[in-house]
């Protein structure tokens, strides 16, 4: 993409993000084995935020380098949010020669109508957005919807589920939707949010703020983000350690009898 800096610092950052993304694609088998049939096609959700811009840039470079044998189509779902600058993303995508689709669906009004004053919009907004993106992926002949969630999103979700949901669960890097016809992929699973922010700033992406959920304070996710940031500040490297822990589960050392047969543990007769 245009505007890529040539500094040593930026190149190290870019290479690290490429390496981490490629590793996630490999570790979680996001690419199906080649069968000689139609080339896979991925729909890359582009919100206009730093993470989705970085996702598109990294995937595009991997594709350009011949390391990602898929066709990419960027998609922005204009949800009718007030003050949304409709010209920014089409101009950016056209300028960079990226295949894209801009879809308008006024889910903003639905969210404002259905969610009580003072409650958080994120759950309903996300559900409506995801449903439309699934539809668009099918219409575009895509096998996967690709999202820009990163390491920090995964950790925040884990602690949200731990503290508020009473379960050990995070964001899976790869899953099959409920209908069983589309993959949902998160290739940035190993990438740190602060590094994606540095990358987006250096690339001078035209960031579009969210005027819906982004305007609300005190969300539970914000509390998890603040907690993790404090832990990382006091004990650098803990976020990476936590992510490693999510890939190193020991069912025999947890408390779920559905995952481990505790009844089979007995001393010799």
N, C-alpha and C positions, 0 to 999 in steps of 0.2 A: 504494500500500500504506500501511497505518497506520504511525505513528511517524516519518514523514518530517519531518526538521527544516526550519525555515524560514530558517535563516541564509543570508547572502549566500555564504559560503564553500561551504556544502553545495550550494546551487543551482548554483553554477558547476561544481562537480564532477559533479553529476547531469546537467547539460546537456552537459558534455564527454563523458561516457560514452554518453549518448544519441546525440550527433553521431557519435562514433567507431563505434558499433554500426551506426547507419544507413548510414554510409559503407562499412563492411565488407559489409553486406547488398547494397548497390548495386554495389560494385567486383567482388564475386565472384558476382553474379547469383544470389543465394540464393532469390529469389522468381521462380517461373516466370511467364511472361506469362499474363495473364488470358485465359481461354478461354470464360468464361460457364458453365463446368461447376461442379462442387462446389467450395466454398471449401477451400483447402489447410488441412491440419491438421498441426501440429508436436508431437512428443513432446519435452518439455524435461526432460532428466535432472537430477534434484535429489538431490544426495548429502547435503545438510545442511552443506556447507562454504561458505565465504564467496563463492567464485566462482559456484557454481550458484545461490545465493540472488540474487546481483547480476544474473546472467543473466536469471533469471525476472522480477525487478523491472523491468529495463530493457526487456525484450520486452513485458511487460504494459503499460508506459507507452506504448511506441510503438504498441501495438495500440489502447490507449485514445485516443490522439491521432489515430487513423485513418491512421497511417503504416505499419502492418504488417497487411495484409489477410489474416490467417491466424487459425485457431482454435488455441489453445494448450492442451495438457494436460500438467500436471506429473506426473512419475513418479519415485517413490523405490523403488529396489530394495533391500530389507532383506536383506542377505547373511548374516545370522546371526552378525554379529560380537558378541563378548561386551560386555555393558554398553551395548548400543545402546538409546537411549531411544525406544521405539516410538511414544510418544504425541506427541513434539515436532512432527514434520512434519505428521501429519494435523490436529492442532490449529491449527498455523500456516496451513495451506492453507485449511482450513474457515473460519477467522476472517477471512481475506482474500478469501473468495469465489472461490477459484481451482479450476477443474476439475482433478481429480487422480486418480491411481491409485497405491496402495501395494501392492507385490508382494513376497512373501516367498520367497526361494530360498536355502537354506543352502549357498552356495558357500564360505563360510569354512572349513567342515570339509574340503571337497575340497582347498582350497589348503593347509591345514595338513598334510593327509595326503600330498599329492603333492610338495610343495616340501621339499627337504632342510633340516635345521636349519642356520641361518646364511645360507642363500641368500635372495634377495629375492623377495617375493611378488607384486610389481607386475604382471609380465607375465601370469601365469596368472589372477590376480584380475581384471585388466582384460579379458582375453579372455572369461572366463565372464560378467562383467557385461555386456559389449557384446553377446554372443549373446542374453542374456535381454532386453536392451533392444530389440534388433531384433525379437524375437518379439512383445514387447508393442506396439511401434509398428505391426506388421502387424495385430495383433488390434484395435487402436484405430483402424485406418483412416488412419494417419498416412503422409505421404510423406517425412517427414524426422525424424531423430533429432538433437536440438540439444544440444551439449555446451558446458561453460563454460570451455574452454581459452582462454587469453589470450596477449598478446604475449610475456610471459616464458616461458610453456610452449613457445611456438613457437621462441624463440631457444634455450632449453635443449635442445630436441629436435634442432635444427640442429647444435649443438656436440657432442651425444652421437653423432650420426651421423658428424660430422667426425672426432672423436677415437677413437671405438670401432667405428664401422661402415664407415669408409672410403668414405663417399659424401656427396654434397651433397644433403641432403633435410631438410625440416622437417615440421611438421604442416600439411596443406592446410586452408584455411578451408572448402573444400567438396569433397566426394568422393562417389563412388557406391560402395556396399558391393559385396562380391565377388559377391553374388547378382544385383546389378543392379536391385534393386527399391526401395532406400531411399537417400536422401541422408543424409550426415552433415555437419552444419553447425557452424561455430564463429564465431558473430557477434561474439565479444569479441576477435577477432584483433588489433585495434588498441589494445585497452585494457591499461593497465599494471596489474600485480598490486598494487602498493602503493596505487593509487587505488581498485581494487576492494575492498581491505581497509578503506580509510578509509570507503568508501561503506557496506559491510556493518556496520562498527562504528557509524556514525552512525544507520543504520536499526535497530540493535539486533536484528539477526537472531539467532535461537537456534541458534548454531553447534554442530554435532555433530562432535567430533574422530574421526579414523579410528583404531581400535585395532588395525589390521592393519599395513598398510605404514607408517602414520604412526608406528608404534612402533619402526621400524628405523632405525638410524643408518648413516652411511657409504654411502648409495646414490650411484651415479654421477650421478644427476640432482641430488642435493644439492651435489655438487662443482661441477657446471656452474652452479647457482644462485649459489653462493658466488663463483665466478670472475666471473660477469657483474655481481654486486653490487659487487665490488671495482673492476671496470672503470668502472662507472657512478659510483661514489663518487669515483674519481680523475679521471674525464673525463665530467662530466655530459652527458647527451644521447646517449651512445653507443648505448644500447639502441634508441632511435628510428632512429638512423642504420643500425644493423644490420638493422632491420626493413625499411627502405627498400631496402637492398642486396638483400634476398631478392626484392624486386619489380623489380630492375634487373639481371637476369642478362645477361652478355655471353658467349654460347657460344664466340665466336671467341677469347676471352681465357681460356678454360679448357682442359682437357686431354682432353675427351671427343669422340673422332672420330665417335661416333654422333649427336652433336648438331650438329656442324659439319664440313663437308667441307674438311679441310685440304689434300687433294689438288688442290682447285680453285685453290689459291693458287700462282700461278707468274708470273714476270716475263714481259714480252712476248718472243716468239720473236725 
